[in-house]
Amino acid sequence: MYAVVVSGGKQYRIAEGDTIKVEKITAEEGTSIELDKVLMISDADNISVGAPYLDDCKVTATIASHGRHKKIKIVKFRRRKHSRTQMGHRQWYTELKITGIAAS
């Protein structure tokens, strides 16, 4: 069984027992949360698609940790102009451990 959920403006295909990194969620580690924006859920032979979300489906997850991704370097370079700008960015994330997918 797997589901497609939305978190932080991105879509994730998840199954029970998976760990995913989503945009930062303001909650403490070890807290259980529910992802209620479920777009699709699939059993072995049944597929349910929402319009846009499924009303009676929920995904429960536990917050495993918070952290930051690797640094991304942003470089703007203009040739022959003696101009170069360099920046770096590290995005915050929350790592979720999927504990259950409930469909009615």
Residue, then its C-alpha position, 0 to 999 in steps of 0.5 A: m500500500y502506498a499513498v501520494v501526499v502534499s507537504g510544503g508544496k511538494q508531492y511525495r510517494i510514500a509507503e509505511g516504514d519510509t523516511i522522507k525529508v520535507e520542508k521544516i515543520t515546527a514541532e518537536e522530535g518524537t511528536s506524531i503528526e497527521l498528513d491529511k492532504v492525501l492526493m492518491i492512495s493505492d492498495a494492491d489492486n484498488i486505486s483511489v484518486g482525490a479531487p483534489y484531496l481524499d477526504d477520509c484518508k490520513v497518513t500518520a508520521t513521527i518526526a525523526s529529526h530536524g536538520r539542514h541540507k548540503k550547501i548549494k552554491i549560487v554563482k553569478f558571473r558576467r564575462r568581461k565585466h569584472s563582476r562576480t557574485q557568490m552566495g550559499h544556501r542551506q535549506w532546513y528540513t524535517e525528517l519524517k518516519i511514516t508509521g501508518i496509512a489509514a484509508s476507509 
